[in-house]
Amino acid sequence: MGRPLRSAAVLAAVIMLATSGCTESAPPELAALDRPAGGTDALPAQIQPPEGLRTFRYVGDSDAAAVYAARGPADRPWCVLLVSAQPEGKISTWPASSACTDDEQFARRGVATSVVGVSGEPAAALLLPDGFSGEVEQGWQIVGANLAVPLAP
């Protein structure tokens, strides 16, 4: 191979490597966490926020539970908090559950958690990033911009 042809081949390989696979996709977004807090965003007074979670925003309901998006630690910044509805007269026990995930997992499939209420009723929620265009797992239905819930049996 002559020198000009070899140089052209090397240059083409360098350009191909520079433009393929080396680009990072933008991290997922969740506009709910960027908006100012409103009245519905406050957690019930009896709920002690899980350690490391902050900036709670109400995103909807799943069965008998309220669903909140939250910011988590740097390595798992996307969190969902599920707070079971409180039966009347039972103030000391208020079931809640949370889960967090990293950018890659959140962008690909969201983050889910589930809880069983005091009366034994289950609830689950799947928090999704803005503009989610993937498919949710079988048994789930998208009910809002950032929320999927289990299909009713």
Secondary structure, DSSP 8 states (H G I E B T S, - for coil): --HHHHHHHHHHHHHHHHHSS---------GGGTS---GGGS--TT----TT-EEEEEEEEETTEEEEEEE--TTS-EEEEEEE---TT--S---EEEEEE-HHHHHHH-EEEEEE-TTS-EEEEEE--TT--S---TTEEEEETTEEEE---
